[in-house]
Amino acid sequence: MFETTKPEDYLLRLAASDLGRGYKALALAELEIRPGQVVLDLGCGPGADLPAFADATGDRGTVLGVDHDPQAVEQARERTGALAQVQVRRGDIHHLDLADRSVDRAHTDRVLQHVADPSAVLAETRRVLCPGSRAVFAEPDWDTLIIDYPDLGVARAYTRFVTEQAVRNAGIGRQLARLATRAGFTVDKVIPITATFHDREAADKVLGLQRVTARAVAAHYLTEHDAEQWLHHLAAEPFFASATLFIVAVSVYEPAGTHTTHRWRGAG
């Protein structure tokens, strides 16, 4: 009933789902990309968002994808090989190899939840964005995860494992507006997107229910008996789960007249 291993195409599959298409379209609209602009996708993964950014900025624009994972970088390059305006580089988004004020738009999608230091990434993003620019960060808050189960203690233990062990920055969704403000951004809008799941298979493709349950047992958040009963119930009974992702749209307001280089410094 449930997947036992994380599929290699997890990120692309999620992007192609109804949930993924819906919130990604909203994030793209909030970015307000214009033809000829430089767009930076931080933690671009296999490049799910790069074609849409390339289409929005056009032939005169530039789309820069950065990711630390060499396999993801290779996948993104293959995905965007026909798009001359797209460049994909391996790099650390805590330390961007970009000039100050060289980017018009910046974006993350479920990336800050995993990084070592979200504040450092936001500070770097602020550094490379030029006056009048925008950024959109789409990040979940895993403390909002609820799964219907008769024993609330077991359900809460599962969510507690997710927030305490499975995801490095599990509460980043609620923290984003504050951290972005501290980094020097002006927060324009916070949009909550609450995903609800009635289809257990669709939920499993996002949540990895059996995989996470096994890890919760190994970490002693659930007993083997609790886990067996939990998975049996989720597979056999009417299913409901929900979680909230936050889209935070921010701007950079500075006095005009600052030189903008629009140039990638390194070889990647």
Buried (B, 14 or more C-beta within 10 A) or exposed (E): EBBEEEEEEBBBBBBEBEBBEEBBEBBBEBBBBEEBBBBBBBBBBBBBBBBBBBBBBEEEBBBBBBBEBEEBBBBBBEBBEEBEBBBBBBBBBBEBBBBBBBBBBBBBBBBBBEBEEBBBBBBBBBBBBBBEBBBBBBBBBBBBBBBBBEEEEBBBBBBBBBBEBBBEBBBBBBBBBEBBEEBBBEBEEBBEBEBEBEEBEBBBBBBBBBBBBBBBBEEEBBBEEBBEBBBEBBBEEEBBBBBBBBBBBBBBEEEEEEEBBBEBEEEE
